[in-house]
Amino acid sequence: MPLLYSGQVGYMNKDTTAALQQLHEQLQSVRSINESDRDLVEQLQSDIRSILASGQRPPASRPMREQLQDAIERFEVTHPELTIVMARVINQLSDLGI
């Protein structure tokens, strides 16, 4: 089920919201990964849901951009389409100063 932009996300524009929604959907379809990578995917999904629901940065120990950069390195060979979406989200977040 896709997460919808409510119009209440303070610092995000529609493009960023759309990119986050696309990434969330891609993450839901990730299969055949090890337990460590699965934990990373689940953390990213949780952070994305928090951002889309509240418009706030997720309460994580590392910024989401760093998590995405780590994920790109892990998945660039096995899930290239996913890493393209992750890179797009990183660019969107950078544009917003996040």
N, C-alpha and C positions, 0 to 999 in steps of 0.2 A: 504494500500500500504506500503510495507516494506521500511525502510530507508536503503540505501546501503552504505557500507564502501567505501569511495572514495580513500583510500590510503594516504590521506592528514591529517589524524588525528594524530597530533604530538606525544602525550604522551600515546596513547592507542594502545594496541596490538589487534590482530584480535579476540582473545577470549573475551576481554572486549567489543569490538564492537558488537560481536555476542550476548553477554549477554544483552547488552543494547537494541539491536534490538528485542530480544525475550521479554524483559520486556515491551518495547513499544507496541508490538503486544498484550501481555497479558492485558495491561492496557486498550487498545482499546475495549477489550471484556468484561470488568467489567460492570455488570448490577446490578440493585436493591441495590443501596447504597444511603445514605442520602446526602443532599446537601453539607455538610461539607466535607464528604469523597470524593464526586465528585470533589470539588475544589482541594483537595490534589492530586487526580488522574490527573486532568488537569495540575496542576503545575509540577508534575513529568514528564508528557508527554512533556511539553514545555521544561523542562530542558534537557531531553534526546535528543530531536530534536536539541537543541543548541549545546550539546556536540558532537553529530554525525556530524553536519554540519560544525562546526568550529574547533573542537578539543580543545576548551576552556572550563573552568569551567563555569557553568551557572551563570548569575548574580542574585543570590538569596541571601536572607538575612541569610539563614542557609545553611550549606553544604548539598549537595545531600545525603550523607550518613546518616545524621541525619533525613532528610525527609523520607528516606527509612526505617529507624529504627522505626520511628513513624508509618509509614504505615503498617509495619509488625505487630505491636501491634494492630492496628485497624482491620486488615484483616485476622489475623491468623486463626480465627475460621470460618469466612464466605467464605474466598477465600484462602484455604491452598496452592493451586498450585501457585497462584500469589506470596504468601509470600516466597515460595521456590526460585522462580526466583529472587525476591528482595534480599534475603540473598546471592544468588550467585553474584549478582551485587555488593553488599556491599563488599564481599570478593575480587572481582576483583579490585574495587576501592581502597581498603586497600592495596592490593599488589602493586598498582601504587603510593601509598602515597597520595591519594586524600581523 
